[in-house]
Amino acid sequence: MLHVFRGFVLLLLACTGIAHAADTGWMTSPQNNHARVRFQAEKSQDRILGLLTVELQSGWKTYWRSPGEGGVAPQIVWPKGVKDSWYWPVPSRFDISGLTTQGYHNKVAIPIVITGTSSDTLDGTLTLSTCSNVCLLTDYPLSLDFSQPVDGGFQAAFEQAMRAIPGDSGITSNLAAWLDGGDLVITGTAQGGWENPGIYFDPLEGDVLPGEPVIKHNGENLRVTVPVTDEWGDRPASLLGKKLSFVLTNGDRAQQTEMTVGARPAADHADDAQTGLGSMLLFALLGGLILNLMPCVLPVMGMKLSSVLHAGSDTRKIRLRFLATSAGILTSFALLAAMVTALKLTGASLGWGIQFQNPWFIGLMVAVTFLFALNLFGAFEMLLPSAAAGRLATAGGTGMAGSFCEGVFATLLATPCSAPFLGTAVAFALAAPLHSLWLIFLMLGVGMSLPWLFVALIPKTALLLPKPGRWMGTLKVVLGLMMLASSLWLVTLLSQHLGEATSQVVMLVLIVIAITIFARTGPKGSPLFWGVIIALAALGGYQLRDVVQPPQAAASRASVDAVNWQPLSEEAIQAALGQGKRVFVDISADWCVTCKVNEHRVLNQPEVIAALNAPDVVALRGDWSKPSTLIADFLAKRNRYAIPFNEVSGPGKPDGEILSPLLNKQALMTALNNAKG
């Protein structure tokens, strides 16, 4: 906005043919011989551009718009109806007798835009506070007569003064703020690093005053720690959701920043960036390893292990196939890192697994998993031996391309999950500098590749599997059923985009196709054959009943959701905390497997339901199944980018406590009790 205003000013100043000028000349006061002031102005159409210049003797200072712990900002009293907007250059910081103030010394030029008058004359009174070891408050009468000729030097002086005003961008958009005890902590990153950074605060909401900041920077990382007190000198109980305004400098650049104070991150490693990055890399390694246990990834792992049997004792072939799968996983995580980097540089919303909010992506994954299932049922072994679809659906294929695709596919299926360690690592990565982000994403890929790399390094371990036999046909059917279940689960995610009835019809069609294929290619006559046919037919009949006679979704959901959930918003949290209540926040999505586990294991337990329905507890839920700017901003303020997300706050925890992604009933109950205060 400031850049737009600057452009408008230049255009306005170009219209000198219709401008009228006024200049008070240099003014002094008998009561203050340490300062002199000058006010120049040009009037054009419906506004006046003014320039207040103050010169001070050595050792004297005046104040910025926010003086700090002492002092008075300069101001001008105009006639009723006249309004002015001040544009403040970057100040300096002064420390006198333990008080921190912000202002200017030597000389400062402050641009001012005046509206609300059409008269050719304008009178006002400037009140200026100047201080050394004593302070003087001086009034200067301003009498502006716009019948004077235009001063050719005014345009250059005004433009130069405007160039010194901080813009609203140019240094960083990656900032986080939270309260740590009695200190406000601000962290941020800047590409190219920091050069003698500085920060100058306006008072926080609620008359909370910041003191002298302690600034630390290391490469691209910045950490500012500021003691804060209220007007009584006490530290505030909470700053969560409060508006924060400050000017941030980096070398000769300055940026005006407006942001909201969030909750303290669960893992705050900014004091030791290298140690913090090392811990996150370990978390990423463990989180990636855990991804192999996700329900959608296990069938891919099973198919790969069963394909080893076809390689016999050819250890070279086994090694190459598993290395190709590992390469597919690592390539996928590199592509994810590239995608997140692009989103980060463009300022878009970030989140782990947000591709599952896109119906086209879900539809593609439905098709691919369904092709995998049909292949395992024997549909494509003869029909498409070399076509691209056949290769995509082949469990390992006959070459390296099929194994590589398996790695890519396993990665795509794993991304909706935010398991232990993974969520912490991803949150750190999305808020970290780009080099740290890439390291963490690649370490996630290494962690997920570990089982595959283990077999590649020691192929003989794969040969410990039983020798080929009839059991392999049974295994293929079981894996096909697991993959079919993954496909049908993905279809349920489409209900958010296509509607419940459409997704049920799609599911019914897929079940009918699966029954038809399996009836033609399955192991006829065996108990497994008839068991699968009966199970799929029963599932199809259940879906057909829902299509013909749709259930009362709202009523059934109300019976399941025994907790009195309210819509999530920052305002709802602050309102509840203002009433002395406790708040429990749950953010989930239909595509989040871990969220469903949390609901089943913890949130739907009678003891937890009773606790969340207590009179002094407000339960707030956010649904991220579809894109939501509100939820993305909510998570980003708390330095989180993945779900599930659960937070407990209250009188005893005003800044909130973020719980582990994999909820534990005892930990949740303890957090709720501690939040009472």
DAFENQUI-V53015 format. One record per helix or strand of 3 or more residues. SS is the DSSP state (helix for helix, strand for strand). FROM is the first residue (numbers start at 1). TO is the last residue. If there is no record, write none. Layout:
{{SS | FROM | TO} {SS | FROM | TO}}
This chain:
{{helix | 2 | 14} {helix | 16 | 18} {strand | 20 | 23} {strand | 27 | 29} {strand | 32 | 44} {strand | 47 | 56} {strand | 61 | 68} {strand | 75 | 78} {strand | 83 | 87} {strand | 92 | 96} {strand | 99 | 105} {strand | 107 | 115} {strand | 121 | 131} {strand | 135 | 145} {helix | 152 | 163} {strand | 175 | 180} {strand | 183 | 189} {strand | 198 | 201} {strand | 208 | 218} {strand | 221 | 229} {strand | 243 | 250} {strand | 253 | 260} {helix | 270 | 293} {helix | 295 | 311} {helix | 315 | 346} {helix | 354 | 357} {helix | 359 | 376} {helix | 388 | 393} {helix | 400 | 414} {helix | 422 | 431} {helix | 434 | 457} {helix | 459 | 464} {helix | 471 | 493} {helix | 495 | 498} {helix | 500 | 521} {helix | 527 | 548} {helix | 553 | 560} {strand | 565 | 567} {helix | 570 | 578} {strand | 582 | 588} {helix | 593 | 603} {helix | 606 | 612} {strand | 617 | 623} {helix | 629 | 637} {strand | 645 | 650} {strand | 653 | 658} {helix | 665 | 674}}
